[in-house]
Structure formats: C-alpha cells, structure tokens
C-alpha cells in the first residue's frame, strides 16, 4: 500500500496545521490513555475546539503518531487501533 511519511521532527505541525489536517477527516479514532475516542462528523458536530483538544499537545504542536486513511484520522497507536483503521478503510483509500 503506498503511503506518505512525514516526519514532525523536520516539519512540526502547529495549531493551524493540525486544523487543516483534521478538516479532511470525517471520522476520528483517538487513543487517549487506555481508551479510544471515536467521533464521526456524520453523527455529531466536531468543532475546532474538539479537534484541538484531541490532537494538540500542550506545547502547541500536533501529537503523534497520526495516520490518515481516506476520511479517517487516527491519533495514537496500538496494533488493534491500526488494524481497525486499516480494515475499515474504503478500498479506494487502501
């Protein structure tokens, strides 16, 4: 599967970059501690405040890792989380 690897060490993503990245997402899976927060813009509004609370670190930069698959944005990593994200992706995004 082709992918684009972007290293935040070379190009940190700030508040505006985080919002721009999230605007293309319809669904979100965000690891928060041991839990996973799932949001879907089709079911509930997801505003900029929500996005920033879930994705932005206290230092004002994007928390990593972030995986974008089609309209799905995943923040955080576990094998199960990535498995869920990659199996839920529409065929065109794979």
N, C-alpha and C positions, 0 to 999 in steps of 0.2 A: 504494500500500500504506500503510495507516495505521501510525503509529509514535508512540512516546512519547519525547521528547527530554528528557533530564535532564542538567543542567549541574553538574559536580562543583565548579565554582568557587563556586556558590551553596549547594550541599549536599554537602560532601565525604563520601565513603563510607569508614568506618573498618573495622577488622578484623571486628567483629560484622556490620556491614552487608555486607561482602564475603562472609562465610559465608552470610548469609541470601540474598543474590543467587544464590550458587552452588548452594544446596540444591535449587533448582528445575531445575537443569540435569542432564541425563543424559549429554550429550556436551560435550566441550570442544575447541576449536581455539585454541591459544595461540601467538602469534608470539613466539619467543624468539631474538633475534638474527636470523640468516638462516633459521633452521629454524622449523618449525611443529610443536608438540607436540600430538598428538591423543590424547585419553582418552575412554573410553566406560565408564560405570559398569556396563553390562550385561556387559562383558568382563573388567573388573578393578575392584577396590575403589579408590575415590578418596576419601581421607580429608581431614579439615580441614587437616592439615599440607601435603598435596599442593596443595590449593586455595590456601592462603595463599602457598606458595612460588611458584606460578604467577601469582597475581593481585595480591598485595600488594606495594607499593613499600616501600623501606627506611624511608620516613618514616611507615609505618603506615597509609597510605591506598591505596585501590584504584588500580591502574594503569589508564590509559585509552588508547585508546577501548575500550569494551565494547559488544558487540552481542548481544542476546538474541533468538533466533528460536525460538519454541516451547521445546523442551527442549535447545536448542543454545546454548552460551555461547561467544562469540568474543572474544578479547582481543588487541588489536593490529590493524593494518590493512595490507593490500595489496589491490590490485584482485583478484588471484587468490583470496586468502583470503575476501573478501566474496562473490565470485562463487560459490565453493564452498559457503559457508554459505547463501546465498540460494537456490541451485538445489537444495540438499539438504533444505531446509526442507519439512515436510509442507504440503500445500495449505491446511489449516486455519490454519497459522501465517502464511501469506502475506497 
